[in-house]
Amino acid sequence: MVFEIFAGVAIWAAVPLRLALGVAFLAHGYPKLSGASAKQTRDFMKTVGVPPALTTLTALLEFLGGIAFVIGFLTRIAGILIVLEMVATTILSKNKLQKKYVLGYELDIAYLAMALALFLMGAGPASLDSLLGL
C-alpha cells in the first residue's frame, strides 16, 4: 500500500537522474575542450595509446551529452553513446592504468549504469523529448 502512493510518480525518476548525470558530464567534458586542461588531457591520453582526435571526440560527447541530458533532448541516443564511452573508459582504467574498482573505475561504472537507465527509460515528462514526442 505504501509503495502504491509512489507508483504515479515513477515516471519522474528520469528527471533527477538526467540532471545529475548531465551536470556531471558537463563538468567533465568542458575542461577537456578548452585551455591548458584540454592539452594536458590529450597529452596524457596519448601516453596510454588514445589518439588526440579520439580524446577530443569523447570530450565533445561528454559536453554535448551533458547538455542533452540536462534539457532532455535525444536522451536515448546520448545515453547509449555515454554507455559505450564508459565501457571503454572502464577497460582503459582497468587494463592500461591498472586501477582497482574502489578509487579507480567505480565512478565509470556508476555513470554507465545511470546512462543505461536513461537509455532504457527515456527522458521522462519534463524534457524536450517529451515535448517533441520523441
N, CA, C and O atoms as a GROMACS GRO file, in nm:
protein
  536
    1MET      N    1   0.081  -0.119   0.000
    1MET     CA    2   0.000   0.000   0.000
    1MET      C    3   0.086   0.127   0.000
    1MET      O    4   0.060   0.220  -0.077
    2VAL      N    5   0.187   0.131   0.084
    2VAL     CA    6   0.271   0.250   0.094
    2VAL      C    7   0.339   0.279  -0.040
    2VAL      O    8   0.346   0.394  -0.083
    3PHE      N    9   0.388   0.174  -0.105
    3PHE     CA   10   0.460   0.195  -0.230
    3PHE      C   11   0.368   0.229  -0.346
    3PHE      O   12   0.413   0.284  -0.446
    4GLU      N   13   0.240   0.197  -0.335
    4GLU     CA   14   0.143   0.233  -0.438
    4GLU      C   15   0.128   0.384  -0.449
    4GLU      O   16   0.096   0.436  -0.556
    5ILE      N   17   0.152   0.455  -0.341
    5ILE     CA   18   0.145   0.601  -0.341
    5ILE      C   19   0.247   0.657  -0.441
    5ILE      O   20   0.221   0.757  -0.508
    6PHE      N   21   0.364   0.592  -0.449
    6PHE     CA   22   0.471   0.641  -0.534
    6PHE      C   23   0.465   0.590  -0.677
    6PHE      O   24   0.544   0.634  -0.762
    7ALA      N   25   0.374   0.498  -0.706
    7ALA     CA   26   0.366   0.441  -0.840
    7ALA      C   27   0.338   0.548  -0.946
    7ALA      O   28   0.391   0.539  -1.057
    8GLY      N   29   0.259   0.645  -0.914
    8GLY     CA   30   0.225   0.750  -1.010
    8GLY      C   31   0.337   0.848  -1.038
    8GLY      O   32   0.336   0.917  -1.140
    9VAL      N   33   0.434   0.855  -0.949
    9VAL     CA   34   0.544   0.950  -0.970
    9VAL      C   35   0.668   0.883  -1.028
    9VAL      O   36   0.769   0.950  -1.051
   10ALA      N   37   0.662   0.754  -1.051
   10ALA     CA   38   0.778   0.681  -1.104
   10ALA      C   39   0.824   0.735  -1.238
   10ALA      O   40   0.943   0.728  -1.271
   11ILE      N   41   0.732   0.788  -1.317
   11ILE     CA   42   0.771   0.843  -1.448
   11ILE      C   43   0.865   0.962  -1.435
   11ILE      O   44   0.933   0.999  -1.531
   12TRP      N   45   0.867   1.023  -1.317
   12TRP     CA   46   0.954   1.139  -1.294
   12TRP      C   47   1.096   1.099  -1.254
   12TRP      O   48   1.182   1.186  -1.237
   13ALA      N   49   1.123   0.971  -1.239
   13ALA     CA   50   1.255   0.923  -1.195
   13ALA      C   51   1.366   0.967  -1.289
   13ALA      O   52   1.479   0.990  -1.245
   14ALA      N   53   1.337   0.977  -1.416
   14ALA     CA   54   1.440   1.013  -1.513
   14ALA      C   55   1.488   1.157  -1.496
   14ALA      O   56   1.601   1.188  -1.531
   15VAL      N   57   1.404   1.243  -1.444
   15VAL     CA   58   1.440   1.385  -1.437
   15VAL      C   59   1.560   1.411  -1.345
   15VAL      O   60   1.658   1.469  -1.391
   16PRO      N   61   1.557   1.370  -1.218
   16PRO     CA   62   1.676   1.394  -1.136
   16PRO      C   63   1.798   1.316  -1.184
   16PRO      O   64   1.911   1.361  -1.171
   17LEU      N   65   1.774   1.199  -1.241
   17LEU     CA   66   1.884   1.119  -1.296
   17LEU      C   67   1.949   1.193  -1.413
   17LEU      O   68   2.072   1.201  -1.421
   18ARG      N   69   1.867   1.246  -1.502
   18ARG     CA   70   1.917   1.324  -1.616
   18ARG      C   71   1.995   1.445  -1.571
   18ARG      O   72   2.104   1.473  -1.622
   19LEU      N   73   1.941   1.518  -1.475
   19LEU     CA   74   2.006   1.640  -1.429
   19LEU      C   75   2.140   1.611  -1.361
   19LEU      O   76   2.239   1.678  -1.389
   20ALA      N   77   2.143   1.512  -1.275
   20ALA     CA   78   2.268   1.477  -1.205
   20ALA      C   79   2.375   1.430  -1.304
   20ALA      O   80   2.489   1.474  -1.298
   21LEU      N   81   2.337   1.342  -1.395
   21LEU     CA   82   2.433   1.290  -1.491
   21LEU      C   83   2.474   1.398  -1.591
   21LEU      O   84   2.591   1.406  -1.629
   22GLY      N   85   2.379   1.481  -1.632
   22GLY     CA   86   2.410   1.587  -1.727
   22GLY      C   87   2.508   1.688  -1.671
   22GLY      O   88   2.603   1.726  -1.740
   23VAL      N   89   2.486   1.732  -1.548
   23VAL     CA   90   2.577   1.828  -1.486
   23VAL      C   91   2.715   1.765  -1.466
   23VAL      O   92   2.816   1.832  -1.486
   24ALA      N   93   2.719   1.638  -1.428
   24ALA     CA   94   2.848   1.569  -1.411
   24ALA      C   95   2.925   1.565  -1.542
   24ALA      O   96   3.045   1.590  -1.544
   25PHE      N   97   2.857   1.533  -1.651
   25PHE     CA   98   2.927   1.526  -1.779
   25PHE      C   99   2.964   1.664  -1.834
   25PHE      O  100   3.066   1.677  -1.901
   26LEU      N  101   2.885   1.763  -1.805
   26LEU     CA  102   2.926   1.899  -1.840
   26LEU      C  103   3.055   1.935  -1.766
   26LEU      O  104   3.148   1.991  -1.825
   27ALA      N  105   3.060   1.902  -1.639
   27ALA     CA  106   3.179   1.932  -1.557
   27ALA      C  107   3.301   1.853  -1.603
   27ALA      O  108   3.414   1.902  -1.592
   28HIS      N  109   3.280   1.732  -1.653
   28HIS     CA  110   3.392   1.651  -1.702
   28HIS      C  111   3.433   1.690  -1.844
   28HIS      O  112   3.552   1.688  -1.876
   29GLY      N  113   3.338   1.724  -1.927
   29GLY     CA  114   3.366   1.749  -2.068
   29GLY      C  115   3.421   1.886  -2.099
   29GLY      O  116   3.513   1.899  -2.181
   30TYR      N  117   3.368   1.989  -2.036
   30TYR     CA  118   3.409   2.125  -2.070
   30TYR      C  119   3.558   2.150  -2.054
   30TYR      O  120   3.620   2.204  -2.146
   31PRO      N  121   3.619   2.114  -1.942
   31PRO     CA  122   3.763   2.142  -1.928
   31PRO      C  123   3.849   2.068  -2.031
   31PRO      O  124   3.958   2.114  -2.066
   32LYS      N  125   3.800   1.957  -2.080
   32LYS     CA  126   3.875   1.880  -2.180
   32LYS      C  127   3.868   1.943  -2.319
   32LYS      O  128   3.938   1.900  -2.411
   33LEU      N  129   3.786   2.045  -2.333
   33LEU     CA  130   3.769   2.110  -2.463
   33LEU      C  131   3.839   2.245  -2.472
   33LEU      O  132   3.852   2.301  -2.581
   34SER      N  133   3.883   2.298  -2.360
   34SER     CA  134   3.936   2.434  -2.364
   34SER      C  135   4.060   2.451  -2.278
   34SER      O  136   4.073   2.388  -2.172
   35GLY      N  137   4.151   2.535  -2.324
   35GLY     CA  138   4.266   2.577  -2.245
   35GLY      C  139   4.370   2.470  -2.218
   35GLY      O  140   4.380   2.370  -2.289
   36ALA      N  141   4.448   2.495  -2.114
   36ALA     CA  142   4.559   2.408  -2.077
   36ALA      C  143   4.512   2.268  -2.038
   36ALA      O  144   4.580   2.169  -2.063
   37SER      N  145   4.395   2.261  -1.976
   37SER     CA  146   4.341   2.132  -1.934
   37SER      C  147   4.316   2.040  -2.054
   37SER      O  148   4.338   1.920  -2.046
   38ALA      N  149   4.272   2.097  -2.165
   38ALA     CA  150   4.246   2.018  -2.286
   38ALA      C  151   4.377   1.959  -2.338
   38ALA      O  152   4.382   1.843  -2.376
   39LYS      N  153   4.480   2.040  -2.340
   39LYS     CA  154   4.611   1.993  -2.387
   39LYS      C  155   4.667   1.886  -2.294
   39LYS      O  156   4.720   1.785  -2.340
   40GLN      N  157   4.655   1.907  -2.164
   40GLN     CA  158   4.703   1.809  -2.068
   40GLN      C  159   4.630   1.676  -2.084
   40GLN      O  160   4.692   1.570  -2.078
   41THR      N  161   4.500   1.682  -2.104
   41THR     CA  162   4.421   1.561  -2.122
   41THR      C  163   4.464   1.487  -2.248
   41THR      O  164   4.486   1.366  -2.245
   42ARG      N  165   4.477   1.561  -2.359
   42ARG     CA  166   4.520   1.498  -2.486
   42ARG      C  167   4.659   1.436  -2.471
   42ARG      O  168   4.683   1.324  -2.517
   43ASP      N  169   4.751   1.509  -2.408
   43ASP     CA  170   4.887   1.458  -2.390
   43ASP      C  171   4.890   1.332  -2.305
   43ASP      O  172   4.958   1.235  -2.338
   44PHE      N  173   4.815   1.333  -2.194
   44PHE     CA  174   4.810   1.215  -2.108
   44PHE      C  175   4.750   1.096  -2.181
   44PHE      O  176   4.805   0.986  -2.178
   45MET      N  177   4.636   1.118  -2.247
   45MET     CA  178   4.569   1.008  -2.316
   45MET      C  179   4.656   0.951  -2.427
   45MET      O  180   4.651   0.831  -2.456
   46LYS      N  181   4.736   1.036  -2.489
   46LYS     CA  182   4.828   0.990  -2.592
   46LYS      C  183   4.932   0.894  -2.534
   46LYS      O  184   4.972   0.798  -2.601
   47THR      N  185   4.975   0.918  -2.410
   47THR     CA  186   5.074   0.830  -2.347
   47THR      C  187   5.019   0.691  -2.319
   47THR      O  188   5.095   0.595  -2.307
   48VAL      N  189   4.886   0.678  -2.308
   48VAL     CA  190   4.827   0.546  -2.285
   48VAL      C  191   4.767   0.488  -2.414
   48VAL      O  192   4.695   0.388  -2.410
   49GLY      N  193   4.799   0.551  -2.527
   49GLY     CA  194   4.761   0.495  -2.656
   49GLY      C  195   4.632   0.544  -2.717
   49GLY      O  196   4.586   0.487  -2.816
   50VAL      N  197   4.573   0.648  -2.661
   50VAL     CA  198   4.448   0.702  -2.716
   50VAL      C  199   4.483   0.820  -2.806
   50VAL      O  200   4.546   0.916  -2.760
   51PRO      N  201   4.444   0.815  -2.933
   51PRO     CA  202   4.476   0.925  -3.025
   51PRO      C  203   4.411   1.057  -2.981
   51PRO      O  204   4.299   1.056  -2.928
   52PRO      N  205   4.480   1.170  -3.003
   52PRO     CA  206   4.425   1.300  -2.963
   52PRO      C  207   4.286   1.327  -3.023
   52PRO      O  208   4.201   1.386  -2.956
   53ALA      N  209   4.263   1.285  -3.146
   53ALA     CA  210   4.132   1.309  -3.208
   53ALA      C  211   4.022   1.236  -3.132
   53ALA      O  212   3.912   1.289  -3.115
   54LEU      N  213   4.049   1.115  -3.087
   54LEU     CA  214   3.950   1.038  -3.010
   54LEU      C  215   3.926   1.103  -2.874
   54LEU      O  216   3.814   1.103  -2.824
   55THR      N  217   4.031   1.156  -2.813
   55THR     CA  218   4.018   1.226  -2.686
   55THR      C  219   3.928   1.348  -2.701
   55THR      O  220   3.842   1.374  -2.618
   56THR      N  221   3.950   1.424  -2.808
   56THR     CA  222   3.866   1.541  -2.835
   56THR      C  223   3.722   1.500  -2.862
   56THR      O  224   3.629   1.565  -2.816
   57LEU      N  225   3.703   1.392  -2.937
   57LEU     CA  226   3.570   1.342  -2.967
   57LEU      C  227   3.495   1.300  -2.840
   57LEU      O  228   3.377   1.330  -2.825
   58THR      N  229   3.564   1.232  -2.749
   58THR     CA  230   3.498   1.192  -2.625
   58THR      C  231   3.468   1.312  -2.535
   58THR      O  232   3.366   1.314  -2.466
   59ALA      N  233   3.556   1.411  -2.537
   59ALA     CA  234   3.530   1.534  -2.460
   59ALA      C  235   3.406   1.604  -2.515
   59ALA      O  236   3.323   1.654  -2.439
   60LEU      N  237   3.393   1.607  -2.646
   60LEU     CA  238   3.275   1.665  -2.710
   60LEU      C  239   3.150   1.587  -2.674
   60LEU      O  240   3.045   1.645  -2.645
   61LEU      N  241   3.161   1.454  -2.675
   61LEU     CA  242   3.048   1.369  -2.636
   61LEU      C  243   3.006   1.398  -2.492
   61LEU      O  244   2.888   1.410  -2.463
   62GLU      N  245   3.103   1.410  -2.403
   62GLU     CA  246   3.071   1.438  -2.264
   62GLU      C  247   3.002   1.574  -2.248
   62GLU      O  248   2.902   1.586  -2.177
   63PHE      N  249   3.054   1.675  -2.315
   63PHE     CA  250   2.996   1.809  -2.304
   63PHE      C  251   2.858   1.816  -2.367
   63PHE      O  252   2.762   1.860  -2.304
   64LEU      N  253   2.848   1.773  -2.492
   64LEU     CA  254   2.718   1.778  -2.561
   64LEU      C  255   2.619   1.678  -2.501
   64LEU      O  256   2.500   1.707  -2.493
   65GLY      N  257   2.668   1.561  -2.459
   65GLY     CA  258   2.582   1.464  -2.392
   65GLY      C  259   2.529   1.520  -2.261
   65GLY      O  260   2.414   1.496  -2.225
   66GLY      N  261   2.613   1.595  -2.190
   66GLY     CA  262   2.569   1.660  -2.066
   66GLY      C  263   2.456   1.758  -2.093
   66GLY      O  264   2.357   1.761  -2.020
   67ILE      N  265   2.472   1.838  -2.196
   67ILE     CA  266   2.366   1.933  -2.234
   67ILE      C  267   2.239   1.856  -2.272
   67ILE      O  268   2.129   1.892  -2.230
   68ALA      N  269   2.255   1.751  -2.351
   68ALA     CA  270   2.140   1.671  -2.394
   68ALA      C  271   2.065   1.613  -2.274
   68ALA      O  272   1.942   1.614  -2.271
   69PHE      N  273   2.138   1.564  -2.175
   69PHE     CA  274   2.073   1.510  -2.055
   69PHE      C  275   2.001   1.620  -1.977
   69PHE      O  276   1.887   1.600  -1.934
   70VAL      N  277   2.065   1.733  -1.959
   70VAL     CA  278   2.005   1.840  -1.879
   70VAL      C  279   1.873   1.887  -1.940
   70VAL      O  280   1.775   1.906  -1.869
   71ILE      N  281   1.871   1.906  -2.071
   71ILE     CA  282   1.747   1.954  -2.135
   71ILE      C  283   1.655   1.841  -2.180
   71ILE      O  284   1.542   1.865  -2.221
   72GLY      N  285   1.705   1.718  -2.172
   72GLY     CA  286   1.622   1.604  -2.210
   72GLY      C  287   1.598   1.597  -2.359
   72GLY      O  288   1.485   1.575  -2.403
   73PHE      N  289   1.703   1.615  -2.437
   73PHE     CA  290   1.692   1.612  -2.583
   73PHE      C  291   1.779   1.500  -2.639
   73PHE      O  292   1.899   1.494  -2.612
   74LEU      N  293   1.718   1.412  -2.717
   74LEU     CA  294   1.787   1.296  -2.773
   74LEU      C  295   1.853   1.214  -2.661
   74LEU      O  296   1.967   1.168  -2.674
   75THR      N  297   1.781   1.199  -2.554
   75THR     CA  298   1.833   1.136  -2.433
   75THR      C  299   1.875   0.992  -2.456
   75THR      O  300   1.980   0.950  -2.406
   76ARG      N  301   1.798   0.916  -2.529
   76ARG     CA  302   1.834   0.776  -2.552
   76ARG      C  303   1.961   0.764  -2.635
   76ARG      O  304   2.044   0.676  -2.610
   77ILE      N  305   1.977   0.851  -2.733
   77ILE     CA  306   2.099   0.849  -2.815
   77ILE      C  307   2.220   0.889  -2.730
   77ILE      O  308   2.323   0.823  -2.733
   78ALA      N  309   2.206   0.997  -2.654
   78ALA     CA  310   2.315   1.038  -2.565
   78ALA      C  311   2.346   0.928  -2.464
   78ALA      O  312   2.462   0.901  -2.432
   79GLY      N  313   2.241   0.864  -2.415
   79GLY     CA  314   2.258   0.757  -2.317
   79GLY      C  315   2.341   0.642  -2.369
   79GLY      O  316   2.434   0.597  -2.302
   80ILE      N  317   2.309   0.593  -2.488
   80ILE     CA  318   2.382   0.477  -2.540
   80ILE      C  319   2.525   0.515  -2.577
   80ILE      O  320   2.616   0.434  -2.562
   81LEU      N  321   2.546   0.637  -2.625
   81LEU     CA  322   2.682   0.681  -2.656
   81LEU      C  323   2.767   0.692  -2.530
   81LEU      O  324   2.884   0.656  -2.530
   82ILE      N  325   2.708   0.743  -2.423
   82ILE     CA  326   2.780   0.753  -2.296
   82ILE      C  327   2.806   0.613  -2.240
   82ILE      O  328   2.912   0.588  -2.183
   83VAL      N  329   2.710   0.522  -2.254
   83VAL     CA  330   2.732   0.382  -2.212
   83VAL      C  331   2.855   0.326  -2.281
   83VAL      O  332   2.942   0.267  -2.217
   84LEU      N  333   2.864   0.344  -2.411
   84LEU     CA  334   2.979   0.293  -2.487
   84LEU      C  335   3.109   0.358  -2.440
   84LEU      O  336   3.211   0.291  -2.427
   85GLU      N  337   3.105   0.488  -2.417
   85GLU     CA  338   3.225   0.556  -2.367
   85GLU      C  339   3.266   0.503  -2.230
   85GLU      O  340   3.384   0.482  -2.204
   86MET      N  341   3.168   0.481  -2.143
   86MET     CA  342   3.201   0.433  -2.009
   86MET      C  343   3.253   0.289  -2.010
   86MET      O  344   3.335   0.252  -1.925
   87VAL      N  345   3.207   0.209  -2.103
   87VAL     CA  346   3.265   0.074  -2.119
   87VAL      C  347   3.412   0.089  -2.158
   87VAL      O  348   3.498   0.021  -2.102
   88ALA      N  349   3.440   0.177  -2.253
   88ALA     CA  350   3.578   0.199  -2.298
   88ALA      C  351   3.665   0.255  -2.186
   88ALA      O  352   3.778   0.210  -2.169
   89THR      N  353   3.615   0.353  -2.110
   89THR     CA  354   3.697   0.411  -2.004
   89THR      C  355   3.721   0.311  -1.891
   89THR      O  356   3.827   0.312  -1.828
   90THR      N  357   3.624   0.225  -1.866
   90THR     CA  358   3.642   0.122  -1.764
   90THR      C  359   3.752   0.023  -1.807
   90THR      O  360   3.838  -0.013  -1.727
   91ILE      N  361   3.747  -0.018  -1.932
   91ILE     CA  362   3.850  -0.109  -1.984
   91ILE      C  363   3.987  -0.041  -1.979
   91ILE      O  364   4.085  -0.102  -1.938
   92LEU      N  365   3.993   0.086  -2.019
   92LEU     CA  366   4.118   0.160  -2.015
   92LEU      C  367   4.170   0.172  -1.872
   92LEU      O  368   4.288   0.150  -1.846
   93SER      N  369   4.082   0.208  -1.780
   93SER     CA  370   4.122   0.224  -1.640
   93SER      C  371   4.174   0.094  -1.580
   93SER      O  372   4.274   0.092  -1.509
   94LYS      N  373   4.103  -0.014  -1.609
   94LYS     CA  374   4.139  -0.143  -1.552
   94LYS      C  375   4.263  -0.202  -1.616
   94LYS      O  376   4.354  -0.247  -1.546
   95ASN      N  377   4.270  -0.201  -1.747
   95ASN     CA  378   4.378  -0.270  -1.817
   95ASN      C  379   4.503  -0.185  -1.838
   95ASN      O  380   4.614  -0.229  -1.808
   96LYS      N  381   4.487  -0.065  -1.887
   96LYS     CA  382   4.603   0.019  -1.918
   96LYS      C  383   4.655   0.093  -1.795
   96LYS      O  384   4.776   0.102  -1.774
   97LEU      N  385   4.564   0.146  -1.714
   97LEU     CA  386   4.604   0.227  -1.599
   97LEU      C  387   4.616   0.145  -1.471
   97LEU      O  388   4.660   0.196  -1.368
   98GLN      N  389   4.577   0.016  -1.478
   98GLN     CA  390   4.587  -0.076  -1.364
   98GLN      C  391   4.513  -0.026  -1.240
   98GLN      O  392   4.556  -0.051  -1.127
   99LYS      N  393   4.402   0.043  -1.260
   99LYS     CA  394   4.324   0.092  -1.147
   99LYS      C  395   4.238  -0.021  -1.090
   99LYS      O  396   4.196  -0.111  -1.162
  100LYS      N  397   4.214  -0.012  -0.962
  100LYS     CA  398   4.124  -0.105  -0.894
  100LYS      C  399   3.983  -0.047  -0.899
  100LYS      O  400   3.962   0.066  -0.945
  101TYR      N  401   3.887  -0.125  -0.852
  101TYR     CA  402   3.749  -0.079  -0.854
  101TYR      C  403   3.731   0.044  -0.765
  101TYR      O  404   3.686   0.149  -0.811
  102VAL      N  405   3.765   0.031  -0.636
  102VAL     CA  406   3.748   0.142  -0.542
  102VAL      C  407   3.859   0.244  -0.566
  102VAL      O  408   3.976   0.209  -0.576
  103LEU      N  409   3.820   0.370  -0.576
  103LEU     CA  410   3.910   0.481  -0.609
  103LEU      C  411   3.976   0.462  -0.745
  103LEU      O  412   4.087   0.508  -0.769
  104GLY      N  413   3.906   0.394  -0.832
  104GLY     CA  414   3.957   0.370  -0.966
  104GLY      C  415   3.850   0.392  -1.069
  104GLY      O  416   3.834   0.502  -1.122
  105TYR      N  417   3.777   0.286  -1.099
  105TYR     CA  418   3.679   0.297  -1.206
  105TYR      C  419   3.534   0.279  -1.159
  105TYR      O  420   3.445   0.256  -1.240
  106GLU      N  421   3.511   0.291  -1.027
  106GLU     CA  422   3.373   0.276  -0.978
  106GLU      C  423   3.282   0.388  -1.028
  106GLU      O  424   3.164   0.365  -1.051
  107LEU      N  425   3.336   0.508  -1.045
  107LEU     CA  426   3.255   0.618  -1.097
  107LEU      C  427   3.216   0.592  -1.243
  107LEU      O  428   3.105   0.624  -1.284
  108ASP      N  429   3.307   0.534  -1.319
  108ASP     CA  430   3.276   0.497  -1.458
  108ASP      C  431   3.159   0.398  -1.462
  108ASP      O  432   3.069   0.410  -1.545
  109ILE      N  433   3.160   0.301  -1.371
  109ILE     CA  434   3.053   0.201  -1.365
  109ILE      C  435   2.922   0.267  -1.324
  109ILE      O  436   2.816   0.235  -1.379
  110ALA      N  437   2.928   0.360  -1.229
  110ALA     CA  438   2.806   0.430  -1.186
  110ALA      C  439   2.749   0.513  -1.301
  110ALA      O  440   2.629   0.512  -1.325
  111TYR      N  441   2.836   0.587  -1.372
  111TYR     CA  442   2.790   0.665  -1.487
  111TYR      C  443   2.734   0.573  -1.595
  111TYR      O  444   2.633   0.606  -1.658
  112LEU      N  445   2.798   0.460  -1.616
  112LEU     CA  446   2.748   0.363  -1.715
  112LEU      C  447   2.607   0.318  -1.678
  112LEU      O  448   2.518   0.316  -1.763
  113ALA      N  449   2.586   0.283  -1.552
  113ALA     CA  450   2.453   0.238  -1.508
  113ALA      C  451   2.348   0.348  -1.522
  113ALA      O  452   2.236   0.321  -1.563
  114MET      N  453   2.384   0.470  -1.487
  114MET     CA  454   2.291   0.582  -1.498
  114MET      C  455   2.255   0.609  -1.645
  114MET      O  456   2.138   0.630  -1.678
  115ALA      N  457   2.356   0.607  -1.732
  115ALA     CA  458   2.331   0.631  -1.874
  115ALA      C  459   2.248   0.518  -1.934
  115ALA      O  460   2.161   0.542  -2.018
  116LEU      N  461   2.274   0.395  -1.890
  116LEU     CA  462   2.196   0.281  -1.938
  116LEU      C  463   2.050   0.294  -1.894
  116LEU      O  464   1.959   0.265  -1.972
  117ALA      N  465   2.029   0.337  -1.771
  117ALA     CA  466   1.892   0.358  -1.723
  117ALA      C  467   1.820   0.462  -1.808
  117ALA      O  468   1.704   0.443  -1.843
  118LEU      N  469   1.888   0.572  -1.841
  118LEU     CA  470   1.827   0.676  -1.924
  118LEU      C  471   1.801   0.625  -2.065
  118LEU      O  472   1.700   0.659  -2.125
  119PHE      N  473   1.893   0.545  -2.118
  119PHE     CA  474   1.870   0.485  -2.250
  119PHE      C  475   1.745   0.398  -2.247
  119PHE      O  476   1.664   0.403  -2.340
  120LEU      N  477   1.728   0.320  -2.142
  120LEU     CA  478   1.615   0.227  -2.134
  120LEU      C  479   1.482   0.296  -2.106
  120LEU      O  480   1.379   0.257  -2.161
  121MET      N  481   1.482   0.399  -2.019
  121MET     CA  482   1.354   0.459  -1.982
  121MET      C  483   1.323   0.590  -2.051
  121MET      O  484   1.210   0.638  -2.045
  122GLY      N  485   1.421   0.650  -2.117
  122GLY     CA  486   1.397   0.776  -2.184
  122GLY      C  487   1.409   0.894  -2.090
  122GLY      O  488   1.449   0.878  -1.974
  123ALA      N  489   1.374   1.010  -2.139
  123ALA     CA  490   1.399   1.136  -2.068
  123ALA      C  491   1.296   1.168  -1.961
  123ALA      O  492   1.325   1.248  -1.871
  124GLY      N  493   1.180   1.110  -1.968
  124GLY     CA  494   1.076   1.144  -1.872
  124GLY      C  495   0.992   1.263  -1.920
  124GLY      O  496   1.018   1.319  -2.026
  125PRO      N  497   0.893   1.300  -1.840
  125PRO     CA  498   0.796   1.401  -1.885
  125PRO      C  499   0.847   1.544  -1.895
  125PRO      O  500   0.802   1.618  -1.981
  126ALA      N  501   0.939   1.584  -1.811
  126ALA     CA  502   0.989   1.722  -1.814
  126ALA      C  503   1.113   1.728  -1.902
  126ALA      O  504   1.225   1.744  -1.853
  127SER      N  505   1.091   1.716  -2.033
  127SER     CA  506   1.205   1.710  -2.127
  127SER      C  507   1.162   1.758  -2.265
  127SER      O  508   1.043   1.763  -2.297
  128LEU      N  509   1.261   1.793  -2.343
  128LEU     CA  510   1.232   1.828  -2.483
  128LEU      C  511   1.187   1.704  -2.560
  128LEU      O  512   1.102   1.713  -2.648
  129ASP      N  513   1.244   1.589  -2.527
  129ASP     CA  514   1.200   1.465  -2.592
  129ASP      C  515   1.049   1.446  -2.576
  129ASP      O  516   0.979   1.413  -2.672
  130SER      N  517   0.998   1.467  -2.455
  130SER     CA  518   0.856   1.451  -2.428
  130SER      C  519   0.776   1.557  -2.504
  130SER      O  520   0.672   1.526  -2.563
  131LEU      N  521   0.824   1.679  -2.503
  131LEU     CA  522   0.757   1.788  -2.572
  131LEU      C  523   0.748   1.764  -2.722
  131LEU      O  524   0.647   1.795  -2.786
  132LEU      N  525   0.856   1.707  -2.778
  132LEU     CA  526   0.862   1.683  -2.922
  132LEU      C  527   0.807   1.546  -2.963
  132LEU      O  528   0.799   1.514  -3.082
  133GLY      N  529   0.768   1.467  -2.863
  133GLY     CA  530   0.714   1.333  -2.892
  133GLY      C  531   0.818   1.233  -2.934
  133GLY      O  532   0.788   1.140  -3.008
  134LEU      N  533   0.941   1.249  -2.889
  134LEU     CA  534   1.049   1.156  -2.925
  134LEU      C  535   1.059   1.040  -2.830
  134LEU      O  536   1.144   0.953  -2.847
   0.00000   0.00000   0.00000
